[in-house]
Amino acid sequence: MSVDDIMKSITAGLTGNAQKDIQFLRDQIAFRSSQENGREIEQECNRLIFSMLPTETKDRFTDLMNRDAKTWHGIISEADLNMSHHNVDQVIQILEPVVSDLYQLEQFFYLDDPQTEYHNFTELFEELLYRELSHSELDYKPVPIPFCALYSRYSSALFEKDRCGDAAECLEKALRWNPVDTNLMFEYAECHKASGNLDRFYQITLGVCEVAFRPESLARCYRNLAYFFAEKEQWDVGASCIFMSQQYDPESEIARNELEYIEHSSGKPVSDQSFLKFQQYCSRYNLPMGASDAVLGTAYSYGHYFLQNGRNDIAKYLLTIFYNLTYNEDVKAILDGLQ
């Protein structure tokens, strides 16, 4: 059956009682979620649900959609200010009702469909990398509401209150808006680390390695891996991961502290580390060796594409990402010529 035919059969079951009809439509969404056209049906049902909401509720959602960037910036700044003063309860009080409404708003207006995806990428490379990894050919629509920033702030406040499960759930919502945001992924990993789920922490960290495109992000990935192996008392693997982290962030105090922890806990000096030794651990544990092929390939190929099309500003931005991860001399020569 086509979506139109399915929706006709669904609407035939409506009674005119808003409360009952909303529940009926939600049941239909759940029932048909695994069907071929489940996402389109969900979208149409949510539009019907929205039309049945009380006027006050609809007005509240409309207000959210009409807020400008300055208004959202004010909310985020207020939350950041309170967090910097450790007023965590105040942050929750500010953001909880907003986040609750935003999640409902997503269901009504911002679900992906067979033609369109909605995202909150923070910079061009994230969008290019996402398309490279997802192979998506759908139209991409940026959304003016900063879902990621709001969900992230709220999750940080929940984390500070030791509500790690709720924080992780909130970050999952944020990652739906930007699946390649390394900061969100690191926060998500920390929630599982704090909950004692080290295996999940490890798997998320490996996922971050696939999309990390700045040296400091890769360094943090390797520090996370070092923590995991140290907790497993695989001291030399942990030390080797710290060695790799220092290739990308040589001044990191966190890395030095982790090495001291490994030496103290193992009761012996850390052995000499090298790329060759780390390569051996890569083979044994399937660890990443530097930035992923997807990251390097995206930065390099699109950098040259924009260079050939006269967009030197974008080419410089992308090739700088590539160079900072590789120190490739040929790319450095190109960048020097773009100064």
SVG drawing of the C-alpha trace seen along z (x, -y; Angstrom):
<svg xmlns="http://www.w3.org/2000/svg" viewBox="-16 -38 79 48">
<polyline fill="none" stroke="black" stroke-width="0.4" points="0.0,0.0 1.1,-3.6 1.6,-6.0 -1.6,-7.8 -3.6,-4.6 -2.2,-3.8 -3.0,-7.2 -6.5,-7.0 -7.0,-3.8 -5.5,-5.3 -7.6,-8.5 -10.7,-6.4 -10.1,-5.2 -10.1,-8.6 -13.1,-9.4 -13.0,-13.1 -11.9,-12.8 -8.5,-14.4 -7.1,-12.5 -8.1,-9.1 -7.1,-10.0 -3.6,-11.2 -3.0,-7.9 -4.4,-6.0 -2.0,-7.8 1.0,-7.1 0.0,-3.4 0.0,-3.5 3.5,-5.0 4.8,-2.3 3.0,0.5 4.2,-0.7 7.7,-1.8 9.4,1.3 7.4,1.1 8.9,-0.1 7.3,-3.5 7.4,-3.7 9.3,-7.1 6.9,-8.8 3.9,-7.4 5.3,-8.6 5.8,-12.1 2.2,-12.2 0.8,-10.9 2.8,-13.5 1.4,-16.3 -2.1,-15.1 -1.2,-14.9 0.1,-18.4 -3.1,-19.7 -5.0,-18.1 -2.9,-19.7 -4.4,-22.4 -3.9,-25.9 -1.7,-26.8 0.6,-23.9 0.7,-24.7 1.5,-28.3 4.4,-27.2 5.9,-25.1 5.4,-27.8 7.3,-30.2 10.2,-27.8 10.3,-27.7 10.2,-31.5 13.0,-32.3 16.0,-33.9 19.7,-33.1 20.1,-35.9 17.4,-34.4 18.9,-30.9 22.3,-32.4 21.0,-34.1 19.6,-30.9 22.8,-29.0 24.9,-31.8 22.7,-31.9 23.2,-28.1 26.9,-28.4 27.2,-31.2 25.4,-29.2 27.4,-26.1 30.7,-28.1 29.5,-29.1 28.5,-25.5 24.8,-26.4 23.9,-23.0 20.3,-23.0 19.7,-26.4 21.0,-25.1 18.6,-22.2 15.8,-24.6 16.6,-26.7 17.0,-23.9 14.7,-21.1 11.4,-22.6 13.2,-23.8 14.7,-20.4 11.4,-18.6 9.6,-20.9 12.3,-20.6 12.3,-16.8 8.5,-16.9 9.1,-19.5 11.5,-17.2 8.8,-14.5 6.4,-17.0 8.6,-18.8 12.1,-17.5 12.0,-13.8 14.1,-12.7 12.1,-11.5 13.0,-9.8 13.9,-13.2 15.4,-15.2 17.7,-15.0 17.9,-17.6 21.2,-18.3 23.0,-20.7 26.6,-20.5 28.9,-23.1 31.3,-23.4 31.6,-22.4 34.0,-19.4 31.5,-17.7 28.9,-17.8 31.3,-16.5 32.6,-13.7 29.0,-12.7 28.1,-12.4 31.3,-10.4 30.5,-7.9 26.8,-7.6 26.8,-7.7 23.6,-9.7 22.3,-11.4 19.3,-13.1 18.8,-16.8 20.4,-18.3 18.5,-21.0 20.2,-23.0 17.9,-23.9 18.2,-27.3 17.4,-25.8 20.7,-24.8 19.5,-21.3 23.0,-20.0 24.1,-22.9 21.0,-22.8 21.0,-19.0 24.7,-19.0 24.4,-21.7 21.5,-19.8 23.3,-16.5 26.4,-18.1 24.1,-19.3 22.6,-15.9 26.0,-14.3 27.1,-16.6 24.1,-15.4 25.3,-11.8 22.3,-11.1 24.6,-9.4 21.9,-7.4 19.7,-10.4 22.8,-12.3 23.6,-9.6 20.0,-9.5 20.1,-13.2 23.4,-12.9 21.9,-10.3 19.3,-12.9 22.1,-15.4 24.0,-12.9 21.0,-12.3 21.5,-16.0 25.2,-15.7 26.5,-12.1 30.1,-13.2 30.5,-15.8 33.5,-14.5 32.8,-16.6 29.3,-15.0 30.8,-11.6 33.5,-12.1 30.8,-13.2 28.7,-10.1 31.8,-7.9 32.3,-9.6 28.7,-8.8 29.4,-5.1 32.8,-5.4 31.2,-7.0 28.6,-4.2 31.3,-1.6 30.6,-0.3 34.2,-0.3 33.5,1.9 30.9,-0.6 33.3,-3.4 36.0,-1.6 33.6,-1.0 32.4,-4.6 36.1,-5.8 36.9,-3.7 33.9,-5.4 35.4,-8.8 38.7,-7.7 36.8,-7.2 35.7,-10.9 38.3,-12.8 39.8,-15.4 41.8,-17.6 45.1,-16.6 43.7,-17.3 40.7,-15.1 42.9,-12.2 45.1,-12.7 42.1,-12.4 41.0,-9.2 44.4,-7.7 44.2,-8.8 40.8,-7.2 42.2,-4.0 45.1,-4.2 42.7,-4.5 40.8,-1.5 43.9,0.7 45.2,-0.6 42.0,0.4 42.4,3.9 46.0,3.9 47.5,4.1 50.0,1.6 52.3,1.6 49.4,1.3 48.2,-1.7 51.6,-3.3 51.8,-2.8 48.5,-4.5 49.8,-7.5 52.9,-7.5 50.5,-7.9 48.5,-10.6 51.6,-12.6 52.3,-12.6 49.2,-14.8 49.3,-16.7 52.9,-16.6 52.2,-19.1 49.3,-17.3 49.5,-17.3 46.7,-14.6 48.9,-12.3 51.9,-12.7 49.6,-12.1 48.3,-8.9 51.9,-7.7 52.7,-8.3 49.6,-6.4 50.6,-3.4 54.1,-3.4 52.8,-3.6 50.1,-1.0 52.3,1.5 55.2,1.0 57.8,0.7 59.1,-2.0 57.3,-2.4 59.3,-0.7 60.5,-2.6 57.7,-3.2 57.8,-3.5 55.5,-3.5 56.7,0.0 55.5,1.2 52.2,-0.5 51.7,1.0 52.1,4.4 49.3,3.5 47.2,2.2 47.4,5.6 46.6,7.4 43.8,5.3 42.5,3.7 43.5,0.2 43.5,-2.8 46.8,-4.1 46.4,-7.8 43.5,-9.6 41.0,-7.5 41.1,-7.0 37.7,-8.6 38.9,-11.8 42.1,-12.1 40.4,-11.2 37.6,-13.7 39.9,-16.6 42.4,-15.9 39.9,-15.2 37.5,-18.0 40.5,-20.3 41.7,-19.8 38.2,-20.0 37.7,-23.4 41.2,-24.5 40.5,-23.5 37.2,-25.5 38.8,-28.7 37.5,-28.4 40.8,-29.0 39.3,-29.8 37.6,-26.5 40.5,-24.6 42.8,-26.2 40.5,-25.2 40.3,-21.6 43.9,-21.1 44.9,-22.6 42.9,-19.8 44.8,-17.3 48.2,-18.8 47.7,-19.1 47.1,-15.3 49.9,-14.3 52.5,-17.0 52.5,-16.2 55.1,-18.4 53.3,-18.5 50.2,-19.8 52.3,-22.3 53.6,-23.7 50.1,-24.2 49.1,-25.9 52.2,-28.2 51.1,-29.2 47.6,-30.1 48.9,-32.6"/>
</svg>
